[in-house]
Amino acid sequence: MKITIIAVGKIKEKFFSDAVSEYKKRISRFCSLEIIEIKDEKIPENASQKEALLILEKEGDAILAKLPKNSFKIAMCIEGTAVSSTEFSEIIDKIKLKSSEIVFIIGGSLGLSEKVKSLSDMRLSFGKITLPHQLMRIVLSEQIYRAFKISANETYHK
């Protein structure tokens, strides 16, 4: 099983990259994890709605160019289905029966383009709060690790 996280933007802070690295190491017991970073486009301070949409589309095209073929694609977006950690684990277990690769897609500060969302197999949300993309990568990595621990009936802090 392979899991890929495609995320717009780079992690600049060492404490964020250390956290992602730690979860990547923990997840390696269960599957391989690859993280692909997409360049985030600079948004002018007084960007119009049209300019913002063009930037969103450009980031979306870059994401689509990196999507592995035959993978199960999950768009992380606020309007997605909210699930518990146990439900998230069950979702991963079901996907593993159909596909050998799961791709989670995290947008930048503008979110994800409609094209990316429409080409995804599922839209998932970890709640209605907005998280910076660096922090979302950590939260997602932790939840992936937790899902594998739940699936393996191993204890993990609650």
N, C-alpha and C positions, 0 to 999 in steps of 0.2 A: 504494500500500500504506500502511495506517495501523496503527500499533501503539499500544495503550493499556495503561498500567500502572495498575491500581487497587490502591491500597495503604492499609491501615489505619494511621492516625497521620500526624502532620506531621513534617517534618524541621525540627529546631530549631537544630542546629549549622550554622554557615555553611560549614565545610569539607565537610560532607556535601552541602549544597545546591549548593556550587560544583562538586563532582565530578559530580553528576547533571546540572547545567547543561552542563558540558563534554561529557559523553557525548551529551546531547540534541542539542547543536550538531553533533557528529560524525555522529550518526545521520541528521541532516536531509539529508545527501547521498543517502541511500538511501530514506528514507520519512519520513512525519510521525510524531511521537511525542507522545502526550498523556499526562499524569500526572494521575490523579484521586485526591485524598486523601479518605479516609473518616475521620470522627471516631472516635478510639479511646475506648472506654468506660473509665471509671475502675474499677479492680478493687479492692474493699476488701481490706485486708491479710489478714484471716482469712476470705476468701470461701469459702463451702461449694462443693462440687462442683455443686450445683444452681444457685447464684448464678453461678458461672463459665459454666455452660452457657447460662444466660439471656443473659449478656453476649455470649457467642460467637454466639448466635442473632441478637441485636440487630445486631451488627456484620455478620453474614452477610446479614441483610435489607437493610441499607444498601448492601452490595456489590451484591446482586442488583438493587436499584433503579437502579444506575448501569451495568449491563451493556448494551453496545450490542447491538441485535438483529442477527442473522445474522453475528455475529463467532465466531471460533474461540477458545474459552475455555481457558486453561491455568492450572490451580491450582498455585501454587508451594507444595509441602508435602513434608515430610521423607520421607513414605512413597511419594512419586512415583518415577518412573523416573529413575535417574541416567544422565546422558549426558556424552560428551566435548564439547568445543567444536565439533569437526567434525560430530559427530552432531547437535548443536543447530542448526548451520547447515543441515544437510540437512532437519531437521524443519521449519524455517522455510520453506525452499524448497518443500517438499511442501505445506505449508499455503497458501502464496501461490497455488498452482494451484487451490485450492478456495474460498478466502475472501479478501476484500480487506482484512479487519481481523483482527488477532490481539490478544487481551486477555490479559495476564498479571495474575494476582491474588495479592497478597501480604497475608497476614493480619497481625494484631497479635500481642501477646505470648501470646495463647491459641491462636494458629493460625487455621485456617479452619473454619467450621461444616461439618458433614456435608452440609447442603443445598447449599452453594456447591461443595463437592468433587464431589457427585453430578451437579450441573448442568454441570460442566466437561467439555470434550471430551478433556482430557488432564491427568494429574497429573505434574508435573515436579519433580525435586529436584536441587540442586547439591551434594548430599552429605548425610551424616548429622549434620553439625554444626548447631548452632542459631546463627543470625545475628540481630542486632537488625534490625527492619524497615527502619531507615534505611540500614544497611549492605547489606542485601539489595537494596534499590533500586539502589544503586551497582553491586553485583556483577551484577545482572540487566542493567542498562543497558550495562555493559562487555561482557557476553557477547552482547547483541543487536548491538552495534557490531562485535564480533569476528566474529559469524556473517555479517554482511553483507560484511565484508572477505574472509572465506574464500570466500563465494559469488561474489564479484567477482574472485577469484584475485589479490587485492592482498596485498602483504606487510604483516605486522603482527607486533609483537614476540611472542616465545613465552615 
